[in-house]
Amino acid sequence: MGAVSKYDPLLQHLAKSDALMLTLSFDEVEQILGTPLPPSARRYSAWWANQEGKGHVESDAWMEVGYRTEDLDLNAGTVVFRKVG
């Protein structure tokens, strides 16, 4: 695990879950994080992309514990995390 990230609470929340699929509203993600999502998270699907590497601390949080995002709905403000592997 790398440096502490503001997305670590999300990582820990997902790590504790045994759900194969977990649907969270953006508001629920913010409650887990204890901080607002950046405006880009509510506007751009790319923010939720399953990207690895430098500059993608948010996706590192869910990918590190074996989840991938899918079924993103920017209008409804929801995202599905699916356990892989």
N, C-alpha and C positions, 0 to 999 in steps of 0.2 A: 504494500500500500504506500502511496506517495505522500506528499505533503498534505496537511489538513486543508480540506476544501469546505466552502460554505455549503456544498452539496452532500457532505458526509452524513447529515441526518437522513437524507433520502436513501443513501447507500445502506445505512443501518436499518432503516424501516423495511427496505426490500429484502435485506439479508435475513431478517427475522421472519419474513413471510414464507409460508410453504405453498402459497397459491401459484398455480400454473399461469393464471391470468389475473391481473389486478388492474381494475379501472379506477383511476383517480381523477378528480376534477383539479383544475389548476388551483382553486382555492384550497383543496386538501393538500396539494403539494406545498403550497405556501405555509400551511399550518405545520406540516412536517418539518419544513426548513426553518420556520420561525422568522421568515423574512420574505418580502415580496419577490416574485419572479421578475426578471428583467422584462421591460416592455416587449422586447423582441420575441420572448417566449409565447406571448399572446398573439403575436402578429405573423410570425414566420415558422413554417413547418420545419425549416432547416435547423432551427434551434433544438428540436427534438430528434434530429437524425442520429442514427447509431454510428457515430464517427469516433475513431480512435485517434490518439495522438495529441500533440501539443495544441493547447487552446480549446480543448473540448472537455473541460472539467465536469460539465453537467452530464454528458453521456458516459464519461468514465465512471460516474457514480452508479449508474444502473448496469452498465456492461461488466463492471468488475465483479458484481455478484450474480452474473448469469442471466440478466434480463435484457430484452430488446424492446424498444417502443414500436407500437403499431396502432392502427385505427385512431390516429390523431384527429380530433375534431376541434379546429380553432374556433368555430362559431359557438359550439356548445361549451368549449373550454374543458375538454376531457382528453385523456390519453390512456392507452392500454399498455401495460407492461406485461410482456410474455416471457416466461422462464424458458430458456433454451438449453439444449445439451443434456 
